Amino acid sequence: MDIVIGIGEIGLSWLHLVKKARKTVGVDLDPSKCIGEWHGEDVEIMHVCIPYSQNFVNTIIGYALKFNPKCIVIHSTVKPFTTKKIDEDDGLPRNITVIYSPIRGVHSRMELDMKRYDKFYASYKDDCTLYEQLLLNMEIVGYKAENPHTLEYAKNLVDVVYYGYLIAYAMKTEEIAVKYGINYDEMWMFAYQIDQYLGNRPPCGLPGMDKLYPDPKGIGGHCILQDLELVKDDLEEVYSLIHKINNDCVERHKNKEK
């Protein structure tokens, strides 16, 4: 049996996929979100899908002591070196393997993305056999990285925060377009073939194609700005820049509406 901790958008989608491979129970602080029941059965893998918080490590240790899994797989976006803290915590039984395996995907199509992206994973222990077998049974391609903190930084730096940086750049180009009466779509059309041939000019496209349009309300969702906080100490200049451009964009559109 496996247990998924945290039945939100990520946890629910992952639980649906795991259930196709083995018996799985979903646990959440909200009783209405729990799926199935645990009656003391042996737990192979405890999947962690709860949001990061200051109490994250202690919370996971608490669940580990309750369910006594053979393996813990953390799918949540976390502050770098969180996996190491859990792995080395004195309260965690030494026989439990701790793995970090971040999620990639868009919330509106999460299950599809979970299936089509390679599932990166890493541990400070050598043996990841249980998780590797699960991925094989789920028909998901796995990729074993050198260590968990590589993937913790990868999730933050080149996935979420990088996307926020692109949005901030789009906001800045929109500001210039408005200032000088430039057609925003036409300006970005100029980069379309460059991206088509080189694949290195996001965000761009032709009308009707994917392109980053600045939201007058600023960078939304519950990932980008929140995850930026997790690497704030490593990205002080970028952190300040994204927040400044984002705040300026919001104020600019507020003044435009007046």
C-alpha positions as CSV (number, residue, x, y, z in Angstrom):
1,M,0.0,0.0,0.0
2,D,1.0,3.6,-0.7
3,I,-0.2,6.7,1.1
4,V,-0.4,10.2,-0.5
5,I,-0.2,13.1,2.1
6,G,-2.0,16.2,0.9
7,I,-5.0,15.8,-1.4
8,G,-4.9,19.2,-3.2
9,E,-4.4,19.7,-7.0
10,I,-1.1,17.9,-7.0
11,G,-1.8,15.2,-4.5
12,L,-5.2,14.2,-6.0
13,S,-3.7,14.0,-9.5
14,W,-0.8,11.9,-8.3
15,L,-3.0,9.7,-6.3
16,H,-5.2,8.9,-9.3
17,L,-2.1,7.8,-11.2
18,V,-0.6,5.7,-8.4
19,K,-3.9,4.0,-7.7
20,K,-3.7,2.5,-11.2
21,A,-0.6,0.6,-10.1
22,R,-1.3,-0.3,-6.5
23,K,-3.6,0.2,-3.6
24,T,-3.3,3.8,-2.4
25,V,-4.9,5.9,0.4
26,G,-5.2,9.7,0.4
27,V,-4.7,11.6,3.7
28,D,-5.5,15.3,4.2
29,L,-6.1,17.6,7.2
30,D,-9.5,18.2,5.6
31,P,-11.4,15.0,6.3
32,S,-13.7,15.6,3.3
33,K,-10.6,15.2,1.0
34,C,-9.4,11.9,2.4
35,I,-9.7,8.9,0.1
36,G,-9.8,5.4,1.5
37,E,-8.7,4.4,5.0
38,W,-5.5,3.1,6.5
39,H,-6.0,0.3,9.0
40,G,-2.4,-0.3,10.0
41,E,-1.3,-2.0,6.7
42,D,2.4,-1.9,5.8
43,V,3.2,1.2,3.8
44,E,5.6,0.9,0.9
45,I,5.9,4.6,-0.2
46,M,4.6,7.7,1.5
47,H,4.1,10.4,-1.1
48,V,4.3,14.0,0.2
49,C,2.3,16.6,-1.7
50,I,1.6,19.2,0.9
51,P,2.7,22.9,0.4
52,Y,6.0,23.9,1.9
53,S,5.9,25.7,5.3
54,Q,8.2,26.4,8.2
55,N,6.9,23.3,9.8
56,F,7.4,21.1,6.7
57,V,10.2,19.0,8.1
58,N,8.5,18.3,11.5
59,T,5.2,17.6,9.7
60,I,6.8,14.9,7.5
61,I,8.6,13.3,10.4
62,G,5.3,13.1,12.2
63,Y,3.6,11.4,9.3
64,A,6.6,9.0,8.9
65,L,6.4,8.0,12.6
66,K,2.7,7.3,12.2
67,F,2.7,5.3,9.0
68,N,6.3,3.9,9.1
69,P,6.8,3.7,5.4
70,K,9.8,2.0,3.7
71,C,10.3,5.1,1.5
72,I,9.3,8.8,1.5
73,V,9.0,10.6,-1.8
74,I,8.6,14.3,-1.6
75,H,6.8,15.8,-4.6
76,S,6.3,19.2,-3.2
77,T,8.2,22.3,-4.2
78,V,10.5,22.9,-1.2
79,K,13.3,25.2,0.0
80,P,16.7,23.8,-1.1
81,F,18.3,21.2,1.3
82,T,14.9,20.4,2.9
83,T,15.3,16.7,1.8
84,K,18.6,16.6,3.5
85,K,17.1,18.0,6.7
86,I,14.5,15.3,6.7
87,D,16.9,12.5,5.7
88,E,19.3,13.5,8.6
89,D,16.6,14.2,11.2
90,D,17.3,12.3,14.4
91,G,13.6,11.5,14.7
92,L,13.4,9.6,11.4
93,P,14.1,5.9,11.5
94,R,17.4,5.2,9.7
95,N,15.8,2.4,7.5
96,I,13.6,4.9,5.7
97,T,14.8,6.1,2.2
98,V,14.0,9.7,1.5
99,I,13.6,10.7,-2.1
100,Y,13.0,14.1,-3.8
101,S,11.0,13.9,-7.0
102,P,9.5,17.3,-8.0
103,I,6.3,17.7,-10.0
104,R,6.3,19.4,-13.4
105,G,3.0,20.5,-15.1
106,V,0.2,22.9,-15.5
107,H,-2.6,22.6,-13.0
108,S,-5.4,22.5,-15.6
109,R,-3.9,19.3,-17.2
110,M,-1.8,18.0,-14.3
111,E,-2.4,14.2,-14.8
112,L,-1.5,14.5,-18.5
113,D,1.7,16.4,-17.6
114,M,2.6,14.0,-14.8
115,K,2.5,11.1,-17.3
116,R,4.3,12.7,-20.2
117,Y,7.2,14.4,-18.3
118,D,10.2,12.3,-17.2
119,K,10.0,12.0,-13.4
120,F,13.3,13.2,-12.0
121,Y,14.2,11.8,-8.6
122,A,17.2,11.6,-6.3
123,S,18.2,10.5,-2.8
124,Y,21.1,10.7,-0.4
125,K,20.9,6.9,-0.2
126,D,21.7,4.6,-3.0
127,D,18.7,2.4,-3.0
128,C,15.6,3.9,-4.8
129,T,14.3,0.5,-6.0
130,L,10.8,0.8,-4.6
131,Y,10.2,4.1,-6.3
132,E,11.8,3.0,-9.5
133,Q,9.6,0.0,-9.6
134,L,6.5,2.1,-9.0
135,L,7.4,4.5,-11.9
136,L,7.9,1.4,-14.1
137,N,4.5,0.1,-13.1
138,M,2.9,3.5,-13.8
139,E,4.6,3.6,-17.2
140,I,6.4,6.8,-16.3
141,V,9.9,7.4,-17.4
142,G,12.2,8.1,-14.5
143,Y,15.5,10.0,-14.4
144,K,17.8,9.6,-11.4
145,A,19.7,12.8,-10.7
146,E,22.9,13.1,-8.6
147,N,21.3,14.4,-5.4
148,P,18.1,15.9,-4.1
149,H,19.3,19.5,-3.8
150,T,20.1,19.6,-7.5
151,L,16.4,18.9,-8.2
152,E,15.2,21.3,-5.4
153,Y,17.1,24.1,-7.1
154,A,16.0,22.9,-10.6
155,K,12.3,23.1,-9.6
156,N,12.8,26.6,-8.2
157,L,15.4,28.2,-10.5
158,V,14.7,26.8,-14.0
159,D,11.0,26.0,-13.7
160,V,8.9,28.3,-11.5
161,V,11.1,31.3,-10.9
162,Y,12.4,31.3,-14.5
163,Y,8.8,31.5,-15.7
164,G,8.2,34.4,-13.4
165,Y,11.3,36.1,-14.8
166,L,9.8,35.7,-18.3
167,I,6.5,37.2,-17.2
168,A,8.3,40.1,-15.6
169,Y,10.2,40.7,-18.9
170,A,6.9,40.6,-20.8
171,M,5.5,43.2,-18.4
172,K,8.5,45.4,-19.1
173,T,8.1,45.1,-22.8
174,E,4.4,45.9,-22.5
175,E,5.3,49.1,-20.6
176,I,7.6,50.2,-23.4
177,A,5.0,49.3,-26.0
178,V,2.4,51.4,-24.3
179,K,4.8,54.3,-23.8
180,Y,5.8,54.5,-27.5
181,G,2.5,53.3,-29.1
182,I,4.0,50.0,-30.2
183,N,1.8,47.0,-31.2
184,Y,2.7,44.4,-28.6
185,D,1.7,41.5,-30.7
186,E,3.5,42.7,-33.8
187,M,6.7,43.4,-31.8
188,W,6.8,39.8,-30.5
189,M,5.9,38.4,-33.9
190,F,9.4,39.5,-34.9
191,A,10.9,36.8,-32.7
192,Y,8.6,34.0,-33.9
193,Q,10.9,32.5,-36.5
194,I,13.9,32.9,-34.3
195,D,12.2,30.8,-31.7
196,Q,10.9,28.4,-34.4
197,Y,14.4,27.7,-35.6
198,L,16.5,28.2,-32.4
199,G,13.9,27.5,-29.7
200,N,15.4,30.2,-27.4
201,R,13.1,33.2,-27.7
202,P,10.3,32.8,-25.2
203,P,7.8,34.4,-24.8
204,C,6.8,34.8,-28.5
205,G,4.4,33.7,-31.2
206,L,2.0,34.9,-33.8
207,P,-1.5,36.1,-33.0
208,G,-3.5,33.3,-31.6
209,M,-0.5,31.3,-30.5
210,D,0.9,31.0,-27.0
211,K,2.4,34.3,-25.8
212,L,2.9,35.8,-22.4
213,Y,0.4,38.6,-21.9
214,P,1.0,40.7,-18.8
215,D,-1.9,40.4,-16.3
216,P,-3.1,43.8,-15.1
217,K,-3.5,42.3,-11.7
218,G,0.1,41.1,-11.6
219,I,1.7,37.7,-11.3
220,G,-1.0,35.5,-10.1
221,G,-1.5,31.9,-9.0
222,H,0.0,30.3,-6.0
223,C,3.4,29.2,-7.2
224,I,5.6,31.8,-8.8
225,L,6.0,34.5,-6.1
226,Q,5.6,32.0,-3.3
227,D,8.4,29.8,-4.7
228,L,10.6,32.8,-5.3
229,E,10.6,33.2,-1.6
230,L,12.2,29.8,-1.2
231,V,15.4,30.9,-3.1
232,K,15.3,34.6,-2.1
233,D,18.8,34.4,-0.5
234,D,20.3,33.0,-3.6
235,L,18.5,35.4,-6.0
236,E,18.5,38.8,-4.2
237,E,18.8,40.9,-7.4
238,V,16.3,38.8,-9.4
239,Y,13.9,38.7,-6.4
240,S,13.9,42.5,-6.2
241,L,13.6,43.0,-9.9
242,I,10.6,40.6,-10.3
243,H,8.8,42.2,-7.4
244,K,9.5,45.8,-8.7
245,I,8.4,45.1,-12.2
246,N,5.3,43.2,-11.0
247,N,4.3,46.0,-8.6
248,D,5.0,48.7,-11.3
249,C,2.7,46.8,-13.7
250,V,-0.1,46.6,-11.2
251,E,0.1,50.3,-10.4
252,R,0.4,51.2,-14.0
253,H,-2.9,49.4,-14.9
254,K,-4.6,50.8,-11.8
255,N,-3.8,54.3,-12.9
256,K,-4.9,53.5,-16.4
257,E,-8.3,52.5,-15.1
258,K,-8.8,55.8,-13.2
